[in-house]
Amino acid sequence: MATSNESRPKSFTDLNDDCILLIIDAAAKLPRQTGTQPQNVKTLSLTSKRLRRLCEPTLLKFPDGKLTLQNVRQPEKETFNALSRATFVLSSLEALDVNLYPNPSNNTSHGDDVFTGFVAAITSMPQLSQLKMDFNNSHAAMNQLRREFLSVDANLPTIDVLHLQKARNSDFILKACPQLKTLVVEHCTIQWQDTFAALSSVVTLRQLEINAWSLWRLETFREMMPYIKDVPELCIKGEHRRGPLSALATEFRNLPKLKSLAITSALWEGSAIRPPPRGYLLRMPPQRSLHTSEQSDAANAFFATCPGLKSFHTFCRTSVQTYERNRDGKAEQIDTEEDRGSWGGFPTKFNQRLTR
């Protein structure tokens, strides 16, 4: 039966949302021309609140289809209030990188309302899978966040990657992430024991990266071992030590569940550290890096010490050498990128490896 004229849309805004979304998708695919031609979707989004809402997914779409928000510095209360009002962002954001420490210029602490807004926002994000927080060792910021987490019984069930930078006593954050698979701790050298003690409550944890562990000492490393005994994949970047890498293998003898290990191959012979060239993943030593033969010796030493270890990675400047255990239990170097299926540490930019 033919549709009567009365039921037909009389204007563009009479179309239902599905029809308008098809038009928006077509407009986004129109080729751009030179001159002053307006940006089709952006212009359309400015005409009404409804069209703005419908255009947001296209306007905010990233090339890889992932929506991320990086390097949010010293946020104010209004930052998270605005985020909470942006319904598309709130429902689609997959990775968030935020600095939660006081402004270094005036050293004033955030008000509690900032942390209230932050926790309200992240607990309302159904797609948030990666969360990075930098506390700059601020005792006040960590206490404020702890109070807010506990007051609302915060739960972050979608987080599978957590990156903590200069965070002390962050056990409550780990306990709020019941599906956590990858944890990166960077410069977490102050009051780290409580954080590591909480690892036993995260039964889903598979990958742990200890990154730029400043003030590292062998005694501290030994103290850490009981906390990480159940982690199957471990990465240690930027550690300080003396002597050959192979001599460190005995320290891993009490990690029966360890399957994959990635560790800095640079040889630290002194305490002096120079800044790394721009773009390098690791701090660079003032002397030298291990040669391939020394890396192979280290791999064999670790395979002999850790019966369950299957893959061993050594970092050297920006390259990674990968070894696997062969049938004879010896180290066999893997040269092709295609064969490096085991985890070799998390990327510097945490959002480069979104939901796998």
N, C-alpha and C positions, 0 to 999 in steps of 0.2 A: 504494500500500500504506500502510495507516495506521501511524503512528508508535507504537511500544510505549510503555507508561507508563514503563518503565525508562530510555528515552532522553530523556524530556522533562525540562526544567529543573525542579528542585525548589525553587529559591530564585532571588531576583533576581540574585545573583552568579554563578549558573550560566549566565546569558545570555552570548552572545558579545559582543565589543566593538561590533560593528555595531548590534546590537539596543539595547545600552545607550546608544550615541550618539544613536539615534533618540529614546529616552526623555528624554535630557538636553535635546535640542533642543525637544521638546514641553514639558518643564518650564520651559524658559527663556521660552517664549511664553505661559505662564499669566499672566493678569492679576493684578497686585498688589492686595491688599486692605488695608484699614485694620486697625489692631490689631497683634497680635503674631505674625502669620503669618510663619514663617521664610522666608528667601530660599531658594527651592527648590534651585537648582543649588549654591549655596554650602554649604548644609547637606549635600547629597548628597556633595560633594567631601571632607567631613571624615570620612567613614566608613571609608575605606581608601586605601592608596597607589594602588591600581589606579584607583579611582573619582576620586581627585584628578587623576591623569594624564589620564583621559578628560574630566574637567570643565574642565581648564585652557583649552582653546581657547575655550570659551564664557565663562568667567569673565574672560579677558583680552582678549576681542574688543572692538575699538574701533568707534565708529560708522561710520567709513569703511572698516572692514575691514583697517586697517593697524595693525601693532603697532610702537610706538615707545617709546624710553626716553630721556628728556630730562634735561638739567641734572644729570648725575651729578657731584657735587663731591668733590674730594679722595678718590678711592676708595682703599680699603685692599685688602690681599691677599684677604681673605675676600669682598669685593664680587664679584670676578670668579670666585672659587671657587664661590660660591653661584649665580652666573649660569650657570656651566658645568654645574651640577647640575640646573638648571631646563631640562630637555630641550625642552619646548615653546617656551619663550622663545628658547633657543639656535637652534632650527630655524625660528622664525617671525619673529624680530626683523628689521625692515626699516630702521630708522633709529636711530642711537645718537649722543647728544650727551654728551661727557664732558670734564671739566677734569682735566688731567694734571700740573698744576703743584703745587709744595709748598704746604703749609698756610701762609698768610700770617701766622697768629698766632704760629707758632714757627719759621717759615722752615726747617723740616727737610725734607730730600729724601725721596722715596719710596724704599723698598728695591727692589732689582732684581726681587724676587719679584712686586711689584705689576705691573711691566711685563711680566714673564713671563706672569702670569695674564691680563693685558689682551690681549696678542698671541695667546695660546692661544684666548681666547674669540672674538675678532673673526675669526680665521682658520677658526673652526668654525661660522660663521653662514652658511648657504647662501642666505639671503634678504636679507642685509644689503646695501642699495643706497645708503644715505646715511650718511656718517660725518662728524661734526663734532668737532674736538679743539681745546681751548684750552690753550696752553702758558704764557701770561703771560710770554713771552720768557725762560723758564727754560732756561738753558744745560744744567744738570744733567739736567732731565727729557728734553730733546731727545736728549742723548747716551745716556741710558739706553735710550730707545726705539729709537734707531738701532742700538745694540749688539744688542738683542733681535731686531729685524727682520732684521739681517744674519746672526745666529747660526742662525736657523731658516729663512732664505731665505723670509721672509713673502710670501705672495701673496694679494691680495684681488680676485679676478676678478669679483665681483658688484658692486663699488662703482662707481656711475656718477655720484655726487655727493659731492664732498669739500670740506669747509669747514674751513679752517685759520685759527685766530685766534692772533695774536701768536706765530707759529711761525717760528723761524730755521732755516736750513739744512735744510729738510724735503724735499730732493730724493729721498731714499730712500723716502718715503711715496708720492710720485707714481709712482715706478718700480715700486712694488708694486701699482699699480692699472691693469692693462693695458686695461680697458674704460672708463676714466674719460671722462665726457662733459662734466661741469660742475665747474669749480673756483672756489671762492670763497676769496680771501685777504683777511683782515681785520686791519688794524694789523700787517701783516708788513713792517715797515720796517727791521729789523735783520738784516743778512746775508741779504738777500732774493735776491741774485744766483744763488746755488746752486739755490734753489728754482725760479726762473724759467728757469735754464739747462736744467732737467730737462723743461721743457715740450716740447722737441723730440722727446723719447722717447715722449711720450704721443700716438700718432697718431690716437686716437679723440676727442681733446679738441675740443669744439665751442664751449663757452661758458666765458668767463672773466670773473669779477667781481672788481674791485679795490675793496674796501670800506673806507671810513674810513681812507684812506691818509694818516696823520698824518705830519708833517715833510715833506710833499710839496714838491718844488721842480721847476721846469721842467727843470733839468739832469738830475734823477733820472728824470723822465718820458721824456726823450730817450734816456737810457741804457737804459731799459726796452724801447723800441720793437723792437730787433732780436730780443728774446726772444719777443715776442708776434706776430710777423709772419705766422704761420700760423693764428692764431685767427680763425674766421669771425664769431663773435658776442662782442662785448666790452661790458662795463658798468663804469663808473667812478663811484663814489659818494664824496662827501665830499672831493673834491680841493681843494687850495689853489691859487689862481692870482690874477693881476691882469689887468685888461683884459677886453674882450668875449669871449664864448664863440666867436664866429666867428673870432677871431684865432688860436685854438688849432687850427683845422682843418689848417693847413699841417704840423703835427707828425704827422699821420696819413697823410701822402702815401706813406710807404713800407710801408703795410699793404695789399698788393694783394688779399689774400684776405678782407678785412673785408666782411661782408655786412650786419651789424646792429650799431649802436652806441647805447648808452644812457649818458647822462652828466649829472651834476648841472648844473642851469641857474642855480643861485644865483651871484651875482656877488660874488667876494671882493675887496674893496678895501683890506683891512687884515689884520693878523694876529690881531686879537681875535676870539675865538669864544665865544659864549654857549651854555650847554647847551640842547639841543632840548626843546620841550614833550614831555611823556610820550606815547609812541606814535608819534612822528614817525620816519621812516626815516633822515633825514639830520641832520647838524649844521646849525644855522641861522646864516646870516650876520648880522652886526649891522646891515647896511644894507638892501639891497632884493633882490628877485628880478627876473629878466628879464620883460619884457612879451612878449605873444604875438608882436608884430612882430619883436622881437629874437631870439626863438626861431626864427622863420621864417627870418630872415637867417642864423642859425647853421646851420640845416638846409641851406639853399642853399649855404653855404660848404663844408660837409662833403661834400655831393653833388658839388660841382665839384672838390674835391680828391681824393676817393676814387671812382674810376669804378665800382668794384664794389659800392659801398654801396647797399643797397636800402631800408633802414629806419633811421630816426633818432629816438631817444627822449630827451626832456629831463625830468629830475625837478625839481619845484618844490614844496617842502613835501611834502604827501602825494599830490599829483597827478602824472600823467604825461602829457606832450604827445607824440603820435606823428605822425611825418611819413614819407611814402613818396615814392619817386622816381616822377614821372609819365613819360609818353612823351617829353616834351620835356626830361627830365633835371632838372626843377625840383621843389621840395618841395611836397607836397600834404598838408595836415593831415587826419588820420583822427580823426573825432570819436566813433564808436561803439565800445563795448567789443568787439563782435563782430568788428570789422575788425582788432583788434590781435593778429594771429596771431604776429607776430615776438616774439622774446624781449626783454624789457625789464628784465632784471635779476632776481636771485633774491630771494625773499621774506625778510623779516627772520627769521622762524622757518623754519629750513631744511627742516623736514619737511612744510611746507604743499604742496610740489609733489613728492610721491613718484612713483615709477616712472611715467613718462609713456607 
